[in-house]
Amino acid sequence: MTMTLGQLAVRHGCELRGDPDAIVDRVATLADAGPGSIGFLANPAYRSQLAATRATAVILRAADLGDCPVAALLAKDPYAVYARVAADLHPAPPPRPGIHRAAVLGAAVEVPGSCEIGPGAVLGDGVSLGERVCIGANAVIGEAVVIGADTRIAAGVVIYGGVRLGSRCVIHSGAVIGADGFGFARDRDGSQIKVPQIGGVVIGDDVEIGACTTVDRGAIGDTVIGDGVKLDNQIQVGHNTRIGAHTVIAGQSGISGSTTIGARCTIGGKVGIAGHIRIADDVVIGGGTSVPGSINVPGVYAGGGTPADTLQRWRRNMVRFGQLDEMARRLLAIEKRIRQDSE
């Protein structure tokens, strides 16, 4: 895909400083860019690379224009504009309509002619696909699954029966959606009785789910992933979890069952979230943080892990950790009083 700088400026609401007829056909880093490419500067750490860039143009803030030796697209949020420009110049390949001869389709399957069904894919009875859906090789789509238009299911994805996906979703290889939640009742003899998981999974529009991430079906009601949610690789989403619209969660995080996470949250990698709690809208949680209880106030929260210890001592230390701020204030007051008495 090729576009002129003038087209990009109009399309993305940028102010152009340079030749509107200059053509770009790819994105690149400032250091690696060459003629025909467009770079961006969003992180000040890379400002030193700007003066020597060989890009045709750079997306940046007006404050950085003085150091830019090439054409520039001025934007308040260069990274967001870069993301859109990258999508313009490097669009996903369109579906190649057709059903591969090695695919297996059940009864009463609805597959529009615009869809692509790859080799070895299996679609169970009653599956319904929207227009231009792509199902990758060896993906397994269970009975009565509904998938919205323009959604892309990569090779090797497994979607259990009864799951509903919205439009324009991307599900990466190895993801499993709709497996049983971890529900067991302890019997008197110590054995575990499986609790049937009879709910489903409902996923909104424009959701992306990373490789080898798992989203469990609900025990009774549904597990719900809101519009625009982005889940990184290797995340566990427990049964009956609800994730609000446009929340982003980084890799290796674990969310226990029946947790409600608000909209527009940002959750770092390796975050552990206890079950049956609520997290408010617009919460940011730093990587490695343990969240044992509800967070009811928007803001930034962090708490890196501590080394393993005996449970009793760990509990005592956690109580004391919560008292540190008050203890420090008391210590400062004592020191101040001692200084005053000695003068």
Backbone torsions as a table, in degrees:
resi	resn	phi	psi	omega
1	MET	NA	132.4	175.6
2	THR	-121.7	144.8	177.3
3	MET	-145.3	153.5	174.7
4	THR	-85.6	159.1	177.0
5	LEU	-63.0	-34.4	177.3
6	GLY	-62.7	-42.1	177.7
7	GLN	-62.6	-43.7	-179.7
8	LEU	-65.1	-40.0	-179.6
9	ALA	-61.7	-45.3	179.9
10	VAL	-67.3	-43.7	-175.9
11	ARG	-62.5	-35.6	-173.4
12	HIS	-115.0	13.6	173.0
13	GLY	65.3	37.1	-178.8
14	CYS	-103.3	156.6	170.5
15	GLU	-90.6	126.6	-176.4
16	LEU	-97.3	130.5	169.8
17	ARG	-116.2	98.0	-177.8
18	GLY	146.6	-170.4	-175.9
19	ASP	-75.6	116.1	-179.5
20	PRO	-67.0	-17.8	-179.0
21	ASP	-92.0	-2.6	177.3
22	ALA	-63.8	140.4	-173.2
23	ILE	-108.7	136.9	172.2
24	VAL	-125.4	149.4	-178.5
25	ASP	-133.5	5.5	-179.5
26	ARG	-163.3	163.2	173.3
27	VAL	-105.9	157.4	-178.9
28	ALA	-160.4	162.6	173.8
29	THR	-71.5	161.0	178.8
30	LEU	-58.6	-39.9	-176.1
31	ALA	-71.9	-34.8	-173.7
32	ASP	-99.3	-4.3	-173.4
33	ALA	-68.7	149.2	174.1
34	GLY	-136.2	-176.0	178.3
35	PRO	-55.7	137.3	-178.8
36	GLY	91.6	-5.8	-179.5
37	SER	-108.9	159.9	177.0
38	ILE	-125.7	131.3	178.6
39	GLY	-110.5	-174.5	178.2
40	PHE	-149.5	154.9	174.8
41	LEU	-128.7	109.4	177.0
42	ALA	-121.0	-30.7	-178.4
43	ASN	-102.0	122.3	-179.5
44	PRO	-56.6	-21.3	-179.5
45	ALA	-62.3	-21.9	-178.0
46	TYR	-102.9	9.5	-177.8
47	ARG	-63.1	-31.0	-179.2
48	SER	-63.7	-20.8	-179.5
49	GLN	-84.8	-10.7	-173.2
50	LEU	-66.6	-46.2	-173.9
51	ALA	-60.9	-29.8	-176.0
52	ALA	-100.0	3.9	-175.6
53	THR	-66.3	146.5	178.4
54	ARG	-108.5	14.8	179.1
55	ALA	-64.9	156.3	172.5
56	THR	-69.9	-34.0	-179.8
57	ALA	-155.5	160.9	178.8
58	VAL	-133.4	137.7	173.2
59	ILE	-91.1	122.7	-176.9
60	LEU	-157.1	174.7	176.5
61	ARG	-81.6	156.8	-179.9
62	ALA	-59.1	-31.8	-178.4
63	ALA	-65.1	-21.7	-178.1
64	ASP	-98.5	2.3	-173.9
65	LEU	-63.7	-34.4	-176.5
66	GLY	-60.8	-25.7	-179.3
67	ASP	-96.6	4.4	-174.5
68	CYS	-94.3	119.6	-177.1
69	PRO	-87.2	-2.5	-176.0
70	VAL	-127.1	-177.3	177.6
71	ALA	-59.9	153.5	-175.7
72	ALA	-138.9	143.0	167.3
73	LEU	-105.3	115.4	-176.4
74	LEU	-87.5	127.3	-176.3
75	ALA	-142.0	146.7	175.7
76	LYS	-70.8	-31.9	178.6
77	ASP	-128.0	85.1	-175.2
78	PRO	-59.0	-35.5	-176.6
79	TYR	-68.4	-40.6	178.3
80	ALA	-65.1	-41.1	178.0
81	VAL	-65.7	-41.6	176.7
82	TYR	-56.0	-43.7	-178.8
83	ALA	-59.1	-40.6	-179.4
84	ARG	-72.2	-39.7	178.3
85	VAL	-64.3	-41.3	178.0
86	ALA	-59.5	-39.3	177.9
87	ALA	-66.7	-34.1	177.0
88	ASP	-65.5	-45.0	-173.1
89	LEU	-84.2	-22.9	-177.9
90	HIS	-129.3	61.3	-177.7
91	PRO	-67.1	152.3	174.6
92	ALA	-63.6	144.2	179.4
93	PRO	-61.4	139.9	-179.9
94	PRO	-69.7	159.0	176.8
95	PRO	-59.3	147.3	170.6
96	ARG	-102.2	94.4	-170.4
97	PRO	-54.2	136.2	176.5
98	GLY	143.8	161.9	179.2
99	ILE	-113.5	118.3	-178.5
100	HIS	-62.4	145.2	-176.8
101	ARG	-64.2	-20.3	179.8
102	ALA	-92.3	2.3	175.8
103	ALA	-78.1	156.1	179.8
104	VAL	-123.3	122.1	-179.2
105	LEU	-117.2	134.5	178.2
106	GLY	-80.5	-167.8	-178.5
107	ALA	-77.6	149.7	173.7
108	ALA	55.5	35.8	176.9
109	VAL	-84.0	135.5	179.2
110	GLU	-106.0	108.5	-179.0
111	VAL	-127.8	103.2	177.2
112	PRO	-60.2	155.6	-178.4
113	GLY	-63.8	-16.1	-179.7
114	SER	-84.4	-3.5	-176.0
115	CYS	-85.4	156.8	174.7
116	GLU	-117.3	122.4	178.7
117	ILE	-117.0	115.2	-172.8
118	GLY	-80.1	173.2	-178.2
119	PRO	-64.8	136.8	177.7
120	GLY	78.0	-2.4	177.8
121	ALA	-67.3	145.7	179.4
122	VAL	-124.4	124.0	177.1
123	LEU	-116.2	119.8	-177.9
124	GLY	-73.9	175.0	-179.8
125	ASP	-56.8	137.4	172.2
126	GLY	75.9	10.9	176.6
127	VAL	-66.2	140.1	179.7
128	SER	-127.8	120.8	-179.4
129	LEU	-110.3	143.0	172.5
130	GLY	-81.1	-179.3	-180.0
131	GLU	-64.3	143.2	171.2
132	ARG	62.3	24.9	174.3
133	VAL	-73.7	138.9	175.5
134	CYS	-112.2	126.0	175.7
135	ILE	-113.7	116.5	-174.9
136	GLY	-74.5	173.2	-177.7
137	ALA	-60.4	136.1	174.4
138	ASN	62.6	14.2	171.6
139	ALA	-71.6	148.5	179.8
140	VAL	-121.3	120.1	-178.5
141	ILE	-114.4	115.7	-173.8
142	GLY	-73.0	176.9	-176.3
143	GLU	-60.3	139.3	171.9
144	ALA	61.9	21.5	173.6
145	VAL	-72.0	139.9	177.1
146	VAL	-117.0	127.2	-178.0
147	ILE	-126.4	126.0	-176.9
148	GLY	-75.6	170.7	-174.9
149	ALA	-60.6	144.9	173.0
150	ASP	65.6	16.8	175.5
151	THR	-83.8	143.1	-177.2
152	ARG	-119.0	121.4	178.4
153	ILE	-108.4	115.7	-175.0
154	ALA	-76.3	171.9	-179.3
155	ALA	-60.0	139.5	172.8
156	GLY	79.2	6.2	176.2
157	VAL	-73.4	145.0	174.4
158	VAL	-121.6	121.8	177.4
159	ILE	-120.0	114.4	-177.6
160	TYR	-70.9	166.4	-176.9
161	GLY	-59.5	146.5	173.3
162	GLY	82.2	0.7	179.5
163	VAL	-76.5	145.6	177.1
164	ARG	-122.0	124.1	177.5
165	LEU	-115.1	142.6	178.9
166	GLY	-80.5	-163.3	-178.1
167	SER	-89.3	152.8	173.7
168	ARG	59.9	30.8	176.3
169	CYS	-86.5	158.5	174.2
170	VAL	-129.4	121.6	179.0
171	ILE	-118.1	117.2	-173.0
172	HIS	-86.7	164.4	-173.1
173	SER	-55.5	141.5	176.3
174	GLY	84.1	-9.0	177.5
175	ALA	-66.3	144.5	176.9
176	VAL	-126.5	120.0	-176.7
177	ILE	-120.4	123.5	175.4
178	GLY	97.7	10.0	173.7
179	ALA	-66.8	163.1	-179.6
180	ASP	-60.2	139.3	170.8
181	GLY	-70.7	164.2	-176.4
182	PHE	-85.2	82.8	-176.5
183	GLY	-125.5	114.4	-179.3
184	PHE	-141.6	143.9	175.9
185	ALA	-110.1	131.8	-178.4
186	ARG	-80.3	124.5	178.9
187	ASP	-84.6	171.2	-177.0
188	ARG	-61.1	-32.0	-178.8
189	ASP	-85.5	5.9	179.4
190	GLY	91.5	-8.3	178.5
191	SER	-75.5	161.0	-177.3
192	GLN	-105.4	129.4	178.0
193	ILE	-101.7	123.0	-179.0
194	LYS	-68.0	131.1	174.2
195	VAL	-91.3	117.2	-178.5
196	PRO	-55.8	134.4	179.2
197	GLN	-100.8	96.7	-169.8
198	ILE	-105.5	1.8	175.9
199	GLY	-81.8	-171.3	-179.4
200	GLY	-129.6	-164.1	173.3
201	VAL	-130.6	129.8	177.4
202	VAL	-119.6	120.5	-177.0
203	ILE	-117.9	131.4	-176.5
204	GLY	-77.9	-164.8	-179.9
205	ASP	-82.1	153.4	172.1
206	ASP	59.8	34.0	178.3
207	VAL	-94.3	140.5	173.9
208	GLU	-121.9	131.5	-178.5
209	ILE	-123.7	124.2	-171.5
210	GLY	-76.9	172.9	-177.4
211	ALA	-61.3	134.5	175.3
212	CYS	62.3	20.7	171.6
213	THR	-84.5	145.4	-178.1
214	THR	-122.1	134.4	177.6
215	VAL	-123.6	110.3	-176.3
216	ASP	-78.7	147.5	175.3
217	ARG	-72.6	160.2	-179.4
218	GLY	-72.4	153.7	177.1
219	ALA	-71.4	-44.8	177.2
220	ILE	-126.5	-63.4	173.6
221	GLY	-79.4	-164.7	-175.4
222	ASP	-99.4	150.9	161.8
223	THR	-80.5	133.5	-172.1
224	VAL	-127.2	124.7	175.8
225	ILE	-113.1	118.3	-173.1
226	GLY	-74.7	171.7	-179.8
227	ASP	-57.8	138.8	172.0
228	GLY	75.1	6.0	179.8
229	VAL	-69.3	140.5	177.5
230	LYS	-122.1	118.2	179.0
231	LEU	-111.9	128.1	-179.3
232	ASP	-74.6	-173.4	178.7
233	ASN	-71.3	151.5	168.8
234	GLN	56.0	49.8	174.5
235	ILE	-109.1	142.7	175.0
236	GLN	-108.5	121.9	176.3
237	VAL	-112.3	111.6	-175.7
238	GLY	-73.6	167.6	-175.0
239	HIS	-63.9	143.4	178.6
240	ASN	65.3	14.6	172.2
241	THR	-69.2	146.4	174.9
242	ARG	-125.9	124.2	-179.3
243	ILE	-116.8	123.3	-175.7
244	GLY	-72.8	165.3	-173.8
245	ALA	-58.3	138.3	171.5
246	HIS	65.8	20.9	172.3
247	THR	-80.2	144.4	-178.5
248	VAL	-121.5	131.4	-178.0
249	ILE	-130.3	126.7	-177.6
250	ALA	-84.4	169.0	-169.0
251	GLY	-62.8	153.2	176.4
252	GLN	66.7	15.6	173.4
253	SER	-81.5	151.5	179.3
254	GLY	-127.8	129.6	-178.8
255	ILE	-118.6	115.9	-179.0
256	SER	-72.7	166.5	-173.3
257	GLY	-64.7	153.7	174.8
258	SER	60.4	30.4	174.8
259	THR	-95.8	141.0	176.3
260	THR	-113.7	120.0	178.3
261	ILE	-110.6	132.9	-174.2
262	GLY	-73.6	-173.7	-179.4
263	ALA	-83.2	150.9	172.5
264	ARG	60.4	29.3	176.5
265	CYS	-85.4	154.4	174.7
266	THR	-124.8	118.9	-174.7
267	ILE	-121.2	122.5	-176.4
268	GLY	-73.6	177.5	-178.9
269	GLY	-70.9	151.7	177.1
270	LYS	59.0	30.3	174.0
271	VAL	-84.4	134.6	176.8
272	GLY	-110.7	122.4	-175.4
273	ILE	-117.0	123.0	-179.8
274	ALA	-67.7	162.7	-178.9
275	GLY	-83.6	161.9	174.0
276	HIS	61.5	35.0	176.2
277	ILE	-125.3	171.4	179.9
278	ARG	-125.3	140.8	174.6
279	ILE	-121.2	128.6	-174.5
280	ALA	-68.2	168.9	172.3
281	ASP	-62.9	153.9	170.5
282	ASP	59.8	38.8	175.8
283	VAL	-100.4	138.1	174.1
284	VAL	-114.0	127.7	-178.7
285	ILE	-121.8	121.5	-178.1
286	GLY	-68.2	154.7	-178.6
287	GLY	-58.1	144.0	177.5
288	GLY	77.6	5.9	-176.8
289	THR	-81.4	140.9	171.6
290	SER	-98.1	131.2	-178.4
291	VAL	-117.7	92.1	-176.1
292	PRO	-85.4	-15.2	-177.2
293	GLY	-141.5	174.4	-175.9
294	SER	-64.9	149.2	172.0
295	ILE	-117.9	111.0	-171.4
296	ASN	-102.6	-6.7	-176.6
297	VAL	-120.5	128.0	176.9
298	PRO	-58.1	148.5	179.9
299	GLY	155.2	-171.8	-178.6
300	VAL	-106.3	128.4	-177.1
301	TYR	-127.3	144.5	179.2
302	ALA	-152.3	156.7	177.0
303	GLY	-179.9	87.1	-178.0
304	GLY	-60.1	156.1	-177.7
305	GLY	-66.9	153.9	176.0
306	THR	-107.8	156.2	179.3
307	PRO	-60.5	152.2	179.7
308	ALA	-61.5	143.0	-178.5
309	ASP	-150.7	170.5	175.3
310	THR	-62.8	147.3	-173.3
311	LEU	-59.1	-44.3	-176.9
312	GLN	-63.7	-45.2	-179.2
313	ARG	-68.7	-37.3	178.3
314	TRP	-60.9	-42.6	178.8
315	ARG	-63.1	-44.0	178.9
316	ARG	-61.3	-43.4	-178.1
317	ASN	-66.6	-35.9	178.1
318	MET	-66.0	-37.6	175.7
319	VAL	-63.1	-45.0	-179.8
320	ARG	-66.1	-35.8	178.3
321	PHE	-59.2	-40.9	178.2
322	GLY	-67.0	-16.8	179.8
323	GLN	-96.3	-3.3	-173.2
324	LEU	-59.0	-43.7	-177.7
325	ASP	-60.9	-46.2	179.1
326	GLU	-65.8	-39.7	178.3
327	MET	-63.0	-39.3	178.5
328	ALA	-64.2	-40.0	178.5
329	ARG	-64.3	-42.6	178.8
330	ARG	-63.9	-40.0	179.2
331	LEU	-64.0	-42.2	178.0
332	LEU	-62.6	-39.5	178.6
333	ALA	-64.7	-40.2	178.4
334	ILE	-64.2	-45.3	179.1
335	GLU	-61.0	-40.2	178.6
336	LYS	-64.0	-41.4	179.9
337	ARG	-66.2	-38.5	178.3
338	ILE	-63.6	-42.5	179.0
339	ARG	-63.0	-41.7	179.8
340	GLN	-65.1	-37.7	-179.3
341	ASP	-69.9	-28.7	-177.0
342	SER	-83.8	-13.4	-179.5
343	GLU	-82.9	NA	NA
